[in-house]
Amino acid sequence: MNRLKSKIIYKIKRNIKLKDNIKIFLMIIQFPVVLAAFISSKFYKKNIWLIGETGNDAKDNGLAFFSFLVKEHAEINTIYYISGQTAAADHVRNLGPTVETNSFRHKVAFMSAKYVLSTHDGYSIPFFGANWREFKLAYGWLVPEKKFVFLNHGVNKDDMVENTKYKRTKFDFYVTTTEDEYREMTSSKYGYPLNDVVKTGLARYDFLLANRVSSKKKYIVFMPTWRYYLADVDDEAFVQSTYYKTIYSFLHDPRLDTILHEKKLQLYFFPPHHEIQKRIHLFDLSGKTIQSINTEETKFSDVVTNCSMMITDYSSVIFDFAYLYKRTAYFQFDLNEYREGQYKQGYFDYDEDGFGPIYSEENDLVNEIERASLIDFRIEEKYKNRISKTFTWHDRKNCERLFNILIK
């Protein structure tokens, strides 16, 4: 019964048209709140650049671009939206002006903003249940000059037309990083108007290059992405999934444990999505040398710059490691299931374009870890060449490129 219920909820969530219509309705009935914020904005700061991420964090391109503006362009009225009493919130509040996420002041700042810049869509819109598209359709007439800048939170490599086409997002600026990604997002199937898609590189890449370190101790990070079709199953059903069983088996592989001890290696389990973070306890890593990492308490940039090797299945975070020419590998144990339930194959071909070897079997992945440790995690020449071909710039000017586009 629970599995049937989870499947029904999943189907509803994947019904894009139904979700969009509900969001439009929710946006319309909030007119009194929108109007109050609009009137109040007339007495607020002008030409604000309102920046943020998921509303309670500061560790991605939002923080990177905010830091750049605060340090390099004090003439810009920059405000960051964030909530909570965390180290991340304290850090960003020490950098510059902030507003509490979804507070009335956030709503006023939003209505007064010239640009709203975010790594995510819905979190930046301080009205219940709304994305930028819904706000623009319902109230674009009220603030016609306001623009949304999608800072992105990774490199899009899969077929994501249904979720990211212009008809669904209405983004005014869409940041891309590689030439292939730019070519994909400017293709007719996504439908973005001329000049809406810009190729500047991700803001956080500037900081990755600036803070790269060479650690004497060798760290490996395992970052499997989430499966949306498991989001609404209970723990009992989750532990029966191929996803859970395969990852659990890998983390508890006795030969892996031996290699980590003998080579004095540290393996971190760092699934980036909050849905799997909630279930980390199910992997039972107590007493093991493998440590789990909490996304809310750890800076992603610190993980990238300190690790010697990264393993993922399909996550685009591998582009960050590749950008620093670090050794990577793919553990793709459920490719057909993933393609059927999550994202379809896009322009990026793992065999031809990937930044590391691909494995579907646990034993082969363990062999790869041992092999990598024997050569001090040096990256192979063919993968170096692929990386050089993929990234246009390594100049720490991604933030500057985006700023120059927006200021015009």
C-alpha positions as CSV (number, residue, x, y, z in Angstrom):
1,M,0.0,0.0,0.0
2,N,2.8,2.4,0.9
3,R,4.6,1.7,-2.4
4,L,1.4,2.4,-4.3
5,K,0.9,5.6,-2.4
6,S,4.4,6.7,-3.2
7,K,4.0,5.9,-6.9
8,I,0.8,8.0,-7.0
9,I,2.5,11.0,-5.3
10,Y,5.4,10.7,-7.6
11,K,3.1,10.7,-10.7
12,I,1.4,13.8,-9.4
13,K,4.7,15.6,-8.8
14,R,5.9,14.7,-12.3
15,N,2.6,16.0,-13.9
16,I,4.1,19.3,-14.9
17,K,1.0,20.9,-16.3
18,L,-1.0,20.2,-13.1
19,K,1.8,21.5,-10.9
20,D,2.1,24.7,-12.9
21,N,-1.7,25.4,-12.8
22,I,-1.7,25.0,-9.1
23,K,1.2,27.4,-8.7
24,I,-0.6,30.0,-10.9
25,F,-3.7,29.8,-8.7
26,L,-1.6,30.1,-5.5
27,M,0.1,33.2,-6.9
28,I,-3.1,34.9,-7.9
29,I,-4.8,34.5,-4.5
30,Q,-1.8,36.2,-2.8
31,F,-2.6,39.5,-4.6
32,P,-3.1,41.5,-1.3
33,V,0.3,40.5,0.0
34,V,2.0,41.2,-3.4
35,L,0.3,44.6,-3.6
36,A,1.3,45.5,0.0
37,A,4.9,44.6,-0.8
38,F,4.8,46.6,-4.0
39,I,3.6,49.7,-2.2
40,S,6.2,49.3,0.5
41,S,8.9,48.9,-2.1
42,K,8.3,52.5,-3.2
43,F,9.9,53.6,0.1
44,Y,12.7,51.0,0.0
45,K,16.1,50.9,-1.6
46,K,16.2,51.1,-5.4
47,N,17.9,49.0,-8.1
48,I,18.6,46.1,-5.7
49,W,20.4,43.0,-6.9
50,L,18.7,40.3,-4.7
51,I,20.8,37.2,-4.5
52,G,20.5,33.8,-2.8
53,E,20.2,30.0,-3.1
54,T,17.8,27.6,-1.4
55,G,16.9,30.2,1.3
56,N,18.8,28.7,4.2
57,D,22.3,28.2,2.8
58,A,25.2,30.1,1.2
59,K,27.7,27.8,-0.4
60,D,27.1,27.8,-4.1
61,N,27.1,30.3,-7.0
62,G,24.8,32.7,-5.1
63,L,27.4,33.1,-2.3
64,A,30.2,33.4,-4.9
65,F,28.6,36.1,-6.9
66,F,27.4,38.0,-3.8
67,S,30.9,37.9,-2.4
68,F,32.3,39.3,-5.7
69,L,29.8,42.1,-5.8
70,V,30.4,43.1,-2.1
71,K,34.1,43.2,-2.6
72,E,34.5,44.5,-6.1
73,H,31.3,46.6,-6.7
74,A,30.2,48.3,-3.6
75,E,28.2,50.7,-5.8
76,I,25.6,47.9,-6.4
77,N,22.8,47.6,-3.8
78,T,23.3,44.0,-3.1
79,I,21.2,41.9,-0.7
80,Y,21.3,38.2,0.1
81,Y,18.2,36.3,1.3
82,I,18.9,33.7,3.9
83,S,17.2,32.3,7.1
84,G,18.3,30.4,10.2
85,Q,21.0,30.6,12.8
86,T,23.8,28.6,11.1
87,A,27.5,29.1,10.3
88,A,26.6,29.7,6.7
89,A,24.0,32.4,7.6
90,D,26.5,34.1,10.0
91,H,29.1,34.1,7.3
92,V,27.0,35.8,4.7
93,R,25.6,38.3,7.2
94,N,29.1,39.3,8.0
95,L,29.8,39.9,4.3
96,G,27.0,42.3,3.5
97,P,23.2,43.1,3.8
98,T,20.7,40.3,4.1
99,V,17.0,39.7,4.5
100,E,15.3,36.8,6.2
101,T,13.9,34.4,3.6
102,N,10.2,34.7,3.0
103,S,9.9,37.6,5.5
104,F,7.9,40.7,4.5
105,R,11.1,42.5,4.1
106,H,12.2,39.8,1.7
107,K,9.0,40.4,-0.3
108,V,9.6,44.2,-0.3
109,A,13.2,43.7,-1.4
110,F,12.0,41.4,-4.1
111,M,9.5,43.9,-5.4
112,S,12.1,46.6,-5.4
113,A,14.8,44.5,-7.1
114,K,16.2,45.2,-10.5
115,Y,17.7,41.7,-10.7
116,V,16.8,38.6,-8.7
117,L,19.7,36.2,-9.0
118,S,19.6,32.6,-7.7
119,T,20.8,29.1,-8.1
120,H,17.3,27.8,-7.7
121,D,13.9,29.1,-8.9
122,G,11.2,28.8,-6.3
123,Y,13.2,29.6,-3.2
124,S,14.0,33.1,-4.5
125,I,10.3,34.0,-4.9
126,P,9.0,35.0,-1.4
127,F,5.4,34.1,-2.2
128,F,4.0,30.7,-1.3
129,G,4.2,28.0,-3.9
130,A,5.5,30.3,-6.7
131,N,8.3,30.1,-9.2
132,W,9.5,33.0,-11.3
133,R,7.2,31.9,-14.2
134,E,4.1,32.1,-12.1
135,F,5.1,35.4,-10.6
136,K,5.9,36.9,-14.0
137,L,2.6,35.7,-15.6
138,A,0.5,37.0,-12.7
139,Y,2.3,40.2,-11.8
140,G,4.8,41.0,-14.6
141,W,2.6,44.0,-15.4
142,L,3.2,45.4,-11.9
143,V,7.1,45.3,-12.2
144,P,7.8,44.9,-15.9
145,E,11.5,45.8,-15.7
146,K,12.4,43.2,-13.1
147,K,14.7,40.4,-14.4
148,F,15.5,36.9,-13.1
149,V,19.0,35.6,-13.5
150,F,19.4,31.9,-13.2
151,L,22.9,31.4,-11.8
152,N,22.5,27.6,-12.2
153,H,23.9,25.1,-9.7
154,G,25.8,22.9,-12.1
155,V,26.4,22.1,-15.8
156,N,23.3,20.8,-17.6
157,K,24.3,17.7,-19.5
158,D,21.0,15.6,-19.7
159,D,17.9,16.2,-21.7
160,M,16.0,18.6,-19.4
161,V,13.7,20.2,-21.9
162,E,10.5,19.5,-20.0
163,N,11.8,21.2,-16.8
164,T,14.0,24.0,-18.1
165,K,12.6,25.2,-21.4
166,Y,11.7,28.9,-21.5
167,K,8.0,28.2,-21.6
168,R,8.3,26.7,-18.1
169,T,10.9,29.1,-16.5
170,K,10.6,32.5,-18.2
171,F,14.2,33.2,-17.1
172,D,15.6,36.4,-18.4
173,F,19.2,35.2,-18.1
174,Y,20.3,31.6,-18.1
175,V,24.0,31.1,-17.1
176,T,25.9,28.3,-18.9
177,T,29.5,27.1,-18.6
178,T,30.7,25.0,-21.5
179,E,30.3,25.5,-25.2
180,D,28.3,22.3,-25.5
181,E,26.0,23.4,-22.7
182,Y,25.5,26.8,-24.3
183,R,24.8,25.2,-27.7
184,E,22.2,22.9,-26.1
185,M,20.4,25.6,-24.2
186,T,20.3,28.0,-27.2
187,S,18.8,25.3,-29.4
188,S,15.2,25.8,-30.6
189,K,13.8,23.0,-28.4
190,Y,14.4,25.0,-25.3
191,G,12.9,28.2,-26.8
192,Y,14.9,30.9,-25.0
193,P,14.8,34.3,-26.7
194,L,18.0,35.6,-28.3
195,N,20.6,36.7,-25.7
196,D,18.8,35.2,-22.7
197,V,21.3,32.3,-22.5
198,V,24.8,33.5,-21.6
199,K,28.1,31.7,-21.4
200,T,30.1,33.1,-18.5
201,G,31.1,30.0,-16.5
202,L,29.8,29.3,-13.0
203,A,30.6,31.9,-10.4
204,R,31.9,29.4,-7.8
205,Y,34.6,28.2,-10.2
206,D,36.5,31.5,-9.5
207,F,36.7,30.5,-5.9
208,L,37.7,26.9,-6.6
209,L,40.7,28.0,-8.5
210,A,41.6,30.6,-5.9
211,N,41.4,28.2,-3.0
212,R,42.7,25.0,-4.5
213,V,45.1,23.1,-2.1
214,S,47.4,20.2,-2.3
215,S,46.7,18.0,0.6
216,K,49.3,15.5,1.9
217,K,46.6,13.2,3.1
218,K,44.6,11.5,0.4
219,Y,40.8,12.0,0.5
220,I,38.2,10.4,-1.7
221,V,34.7,11.6,-1.9
222,F,31.7,9.5,-3.0
223,M,28.8,11.7,-4.2
224,P,25.9,9.7,-5.7
225,T,23.0,11.8,-6.9
226,W,19.4,11.3,-5.8
227,R,16.6,9.4,-7.5
228,Y,13.4,11.4,-7.6
229,Y,11.3,8.3,-7.9
230,L,12.4,7.3,-4.4
231,A,11.5,10.6,-2.8
232,D,8.1,9.5,-1.4
233,V,8.8,6.0,-0.4
234,D,9.2,5.1,3.3
235,D,12.4,3.7,4.8
236,E,11.2,0.1,4.5
237,A,10.7,0.5,0.7
238,F,13.9,2.6,0.3
239,V,16.1,-0.2,1.7
240,Q,14.7,-2.6,-0.8
241,S,15.7,-0.4,-3.8
242,T,18.6,-1.1,-6.1
243,Y,19.9,2.3,-5.3
244,Y,20.2,1.7,-1.5
245,K,21.4,-1.9,-1.8
246,T,24.2,-1.1,-4.2
247,I,25.5,1.9,-2.3
248,Y,25.3,0.1,1.0
249,S,27.2,-2.9,-0.4
250,F,29.9,-0.6,-1.8
251,L,30.3,1.3,1.5
252,H,30.6,-2.0,3.4
253,D,32.9,-3.8,0.9
254,P,35.5,-5.6,3.0
255,R,38.2,-5.2,0.4
256,L,37.5,-1.5,0.1
257,D,38.0,-1.3,3.9
258,T,41.3,-3.1,3.6
259,I,42.6,-0.8,0.9
260,L,41.6,2.3,2.8
261,H,43.5,1.1,5.9
262,E,46.6,-0.1,4.0
263,K,46.9,3.0,1.8
264,K,45.9,5.4,4.7
265,L,43.1,6.8,2.6
266,Q,39.9,8.6,3.9
267,L,36.6,8.0,2.1
268,Y,33.8,10.5,2.6
269,F,30.2,9.7,1.7
270,F,28.7,13.0,0.6
271,P,25.4,12.7,-1.2
272,P,24.6,16.3,-2.2
273,H,20.8,16.1,-2.2
274,H,18.8,16.7,1.0
275,E,16.5,13.7,0.3
276,I,19.3,11.2,0.8
277,Q,20.9,13.3,3.5
278,K,17.8,12.5,5.6
279,R,18.5,8.7,5.1
280,I,22.2,8.6,5.7
281,H,21.6,6.8,9.0
282,L,20.2,3.8,7.1
283,F,23.7,3.2,5.6
284,D,25.0,2.4,9.1
285,L,28.5,3.8,8.9
286,S,29.1,3.8,12.7
287,G,32.4,2.2,13.5
288,K,33.7,2.4,9.9
289,T,36.6,4.5,8.6
290,I,34.2,5.9,6.0
291,Q,32.6,9.2,7.2
292,S,29.4,10.8,6.0
293,I,29.3,14.5,5.4
294,N,26.3,16.8,6.1
295,T,25.6,19.2,3.4
296,E,24.2,21.8,5.8
297,E,27.4,21.9,7.9
298,T,30.1,21.6,5.1
299,K,31.2,23.9,2.4
300,F,31.0,22.1,-0.9
301,S,34.0,24.2,-2.1
302,D,36.2,22.8,0.7
303,V,35.4,19.3,-0.3
304,V,36.2,19.9,-3.9
305,T,39.5,21.7,-3.2
306,N,40.7,19.2,-0.6
307,C,39.9,15.9,-2.2
308,S,42.2,13.8,-4.4
309,M,39.5,11.8,-6.1
310,M,35.7,12.0,-6.7
311,I,33.3,9.2,-7.5
312,T,29.7,9.8,-8.6
313,D,27.1,8.1,-10.7
314,Y,25.5,10.9,-12.7
315,S,25.9,14.1,-10.7
316,S,27.1,17.2,-12.5
317,V,29.3,18.1,-9.5
318,I,31.9,16.0,-11.3
319,F,32.4,19.1,-13.5
320,D,33.8,21.0,-10.5
321,F,36.4,18.3,-9.8
322,A,37.2,18.1,-13.5
323,Y,37.6,21.9,-13.6
324,L,40.5,21.4,-11.2
325,Y,41.9,18.5,-13.2
326,K,41.2,16.0,-10.4
327,R,40.8,12.3,-10.8
328,T,37.2,11.1,-11.1
329,A,35.3,7.9,-11.8
330,Y,31.6,7.0,-12.5
331,F,29.7,4.2,-10.7
332,Q,26.7,3.8,-12.9
333,F,25.0,0.7,-11.5
334,D,21.4,1.5,-12.7
335,L,21.7,3.4,-15.9
336,N,18.5,2.1,-17.5
337,E,16.4,2.6,-14.4
338,Y,17.9,6.1,-14.0
339,R,17.1,7.1,-17.6
340,E,13.5,5.8,-17.3
341,G,12.7,7.4,-14.0
342,Q,14.8,10.6,-14.0
343,Y,16.7,12.2,-16.9
344,K,16.9,11.1,-20.5
345,Q,20.2,11.0,-22.4
346,G,21.4,14.5,-23.4
347,Y,24.2,15.8,-25.5
348,F,26.8,14.6,-23.0
349,D,28.0,11.1,-23.7
350,Y,29.8,9.5,-20.7
351,D,31.8,7.2,-22.9
352,E,33.0,9.9,-25.2
353,D,32.9,13.0,-23.0
354,G,33.2,11.7,-19.4
355,F,36.1,12.8,-17.2
356,G,36.9,9.4,-15.8
357,P,36.3,5.6,-16.3
358,I,32.8,4.2,-15.9
359,Y,32.0,1.1,-13.8
360,S,28.8,-0.7,-13.2
361,E,30.2,-3.4,-10.8
362,E,31.3,-2.8,-7.3
363,N,34.4,-4.9,-7.6
364,D,35.6,-3.0,-10.6
365,L,35.2,0.3,-8.8
366,V,37.2,-0.9,-5.8
367,N,39.9,-2.0,-8.2
368,E,39.9,1.6,-9.6
369,I,40.3,3.1,-6.2
370,E,43.3,0.8,-5.5
371,R,44.8,1.6,-8.9
372,A,44.4,5.4,-8.4
373,S,46.1,5.2,-5.0
374,L,49.1,3.5,-6.5
375,I,49.8,6.4,-8.9
376,D,49.1,9.1,-6.3
377,F,45.7,9.9,-8.0
378,R,47.2,11.4,-11.1
379,I,44.7,12.0,-13.8
380,E,45.2,10.1,-17.1
381,E,46.1,12.1,-20.2
382,K,43.0,11.3,-22.2
383,Y,40.8,12.7,-19.5
384,K,43.0,15.8,-19.2
385,N,42.5,16.4,-22.9
386,R,38.7,16.0,-22.5
387,I,38.7,18.5,-19.7
388,S,40.8,21.0,-21.7
389,K,38.3,20.6,-24.5
390,T,35.3,21.1,-22.3
391,F,36.1,24.3,-20.4
392,T,36.7,27.5,-22.3
393,W,38.2,29.5,-19.5
394,H,40.4,28.9,-16.4
395,D,40.9,32.6,-15.6
396,R,38.9,33.3,-12.4
397,K,36.8,35.9,-14.3
398,N,33.4,34.1,-14.4
399,C,31.8,36.6,-12.0
400,E,33.3,39.5,-13.9
401,R,31.9,38.2,-17.2
402,L,28.4,37.9,-15.8
403,F,28.6,41.3,-14.1
404,N,29.6,43.0,-17.4
405,I,26.6,41.4,-19.1
406,L,24.1,42.5,-16.4
407,I,25.5,46.0,-16.0
408,K,24.9,46.7,-19.7
